[in-house]
Amino acid sequence: MPLLQVESLIPEPGAARLVMTGELDYTTARDASAEVARTLAAGVDVLDLPG
């Protein structure tokens, strides 16, 4: 099982929710950052990162 899993949900147009489970630390931060960047590049105006 990967240390970090990211599930991307699109609750409505222009919005996204990224649900991250696992460990977010220096070894997985690059993957998390890349997923946020991909989501924003897709034209999302509202990004929710529930905790």
Backbone as JSON, one array per atom type, in Angstrom:
{
  "sequence": "MPLLQVESLIPEPGAARLVMTGELDYTTARDASAEVARTLAAGVDVLDLPG",
  "N": [[0.84, -1.18, 0.0], [0.57, 2.22, -0.88], [2.27, 5.02, 0.68], [0.88, 7.39, 0.64], [-2.31, 8.21, -0.43], [-4.38, 9.72, -2.85], [-7.53, 10.9, -3.46], [-9.5, 12.25, -5.89], [-12.25, 14.29, -6.08], [-15.05, 15.65, -7.77], [-17.24, 17.78, -6.88], [-18.83, 19.76, -8.02], [-18.97, 21.75, -11.04], [-15.92, 23.45, -11.62], [-14.98, 23.14, -9.1], [-13.15, 21.18, -6.71], [-12.39, 18.39, -4.64], [-9.84, 17.16, -2.76], [-9.02, 14.27, -1.27], [-6.86, 13.13, 0.98], [-5.2, 10.33, 2.17], [-3.23, 8.55, 4.48], [0.29, 8.92, 4.99], [1.55, 12.14, 5.13], [4.42, 13.55, 4.53], [7.91, 14.46, 4.29], [8.69, 12.62, 2.38], [6.48, 12.12, 0.82], [5.41, 14.53, 0.12], [6.01, 15.74, -2.35], [4.49, 14.26, -4.21], [1.89, 14.86, -3.31], [1.86, 17.64, -3.71], [2.14, 17.71, -6.49], [-0.29, 16.58, -7.3], [-2.11, 18.51, -6.38], [-1.29, 20.65, -8.01], [-1.89, 19.59, -10.59], [-4.66, 19.44, -10.37], [-5.41, 22.14, -10.04], [-4.45, 23.15, -12.47], [-6.27, 22.08, -14.18], [-8.3, 23.86, -14.25], [-9.72, 24.38, -11.95], [-11.43, 26.36, -9.63], [-12.1, 26.4, -6.96], [-10.73, 24.72, -4.32], [-10.88, 22.09, -2.13], [-9.48, 20.75, 0.72], [-10.06, 18.52, 2.8], [-9.61, 17.83, 6.28]],
  "CA": [[0.0, 0.0, 0.0], [1.38, 3.43, -0.91], [2.26, 5.82, 1.89], [-0.11, 8.46, 0.5], [-3.3, 8.03, -1.49], [-5.15, 10.93, -3.09], [-8.76, 10.7, -4.21], [-9.98, 13.52, -6.4], [-13.69, 14.33, -6.27], [-15.53, 16.88, -8.41], [-18.61, 17.93, -6.4], [-19.54, 20.65, -8.93], [-18.02, 22.33, -12.0], [-15.04, 24.49, -11.1], [-14.58, 22.83, -7.72], [-12.6, 19.84, -6.52], [-12.03, 18.01, -3.27], [-8.77, 16.16, -2.73], [-9.02, 13.56, 0.0], [-5.57, 12.46, 1.12], [-5.1, 9.41, 3.3], [-1.88, 8.01, 4.63], [1.26, 9.8, 5.62], [2.04, 13.29, 4.4], [5.69, 13.96, 5.12], [8.87, 14.89, 3.28], [8.82, 11.62, 1.31], [5.27, 12.1, 0.0], [4.98, 15.9, -0.15], [6.12, 16.03, -3.79], [3.32, 13.65, -4.86], [0.72, 15.64, -2.91], [1.97, 18.92, -4.39], [1.89, 17.48, -7.91], [-1.73, 16.37, -7.47], [-2.74, 19.83, -6.23], [-0.96, 21.41, -9.22], [-2.68, 19.03, -11.69], [-6.06, 19.81, -10.16], [-5.53, 23.57, -10.32], [-4.2, 23.34, -13.9], [-7.48, 21.65, -14.89], [-9.25, 24.95, -14.24], [-10.5, 24.41, -10.72], [-11.38, 27.65, -8.92], [-12.28, 26.14, -5.52], [-10.09, 23.47, -3.95], [-11.14, 21.71, -0.75], [-8.58, 19.72, 1.25], [-10.58, 18.23, 4.13], [-8.61, 17.3, 7.21]],
  "C": [[0.89, 1.24, 0.0], [1.26, 4.22, 0.39], [1.19, 6.91, 1.84], [-1.02, 8.12, -0.66], [-4.1, 9.32, -1.61], [-6.35, 10.56, -3.95], [-9.27, 12.07, -4.61], [-11.47, 13.41, -6.69], [-14.07, 15.67, -6.89], [-16.99, 17.07, -7.99], [-19.47, 18.84, -7.29], [-18.52, 21.25, -9.89], [-17.21, 23.46, -11.36], [-14.56, 24.26, -9.69], [-14.02, 21.41, -7.67], [-12.31, 19.63, -5.04], [-10.97, 16.92, -3.4], [-8.75, 15.56, -1.33], [-7.72, 12.76, 0.06], [-5.58, 11.58, 2.36], [-3.69, 8.82, 3.31], [-0.99, 9.03, 5.29], [1.68, 10.91, 4.67], [3.28, 13.79, 5.13], [6.66, 14.3, 3.99], [9.02, 13.88, 2.15], [7.61, 11.6, 0.38], [4.79, 13.5, -0.4], [5.02, 16.24, -1.64], [4.92, 15.46, -4.55], [2.06, 14.45, -4.55], [0.72, 16.98, -3.65], [1.67, 18.78, -5.88], [0.39, 17.27, -8.17], [-2.5, 17.67, -7.33], [-2.5, 20.65, -7.5], [-1.76, 20.91, -10.42], [-4.14, 19.46, -11.59], [-6.28, 21.28, -10.5], [-5.34, 23.86, -11.81], [-5.41, 22.93, -14.74], [-8.57, 22.7, -14.85], [-10.14, 25.01, -13.02], [-10.32, 25.76, -10.03], [-11.45, 27.47, -7.41], [-11.69, 24.77, -5.23], [-10.29, 23.23, -2.47], [-10.18, 20.58, -0.38], [-9.05, 19.4, 2.67], [-9.52, 17.57, 5.01], [-9.1, 16.26, 8.06]]
}
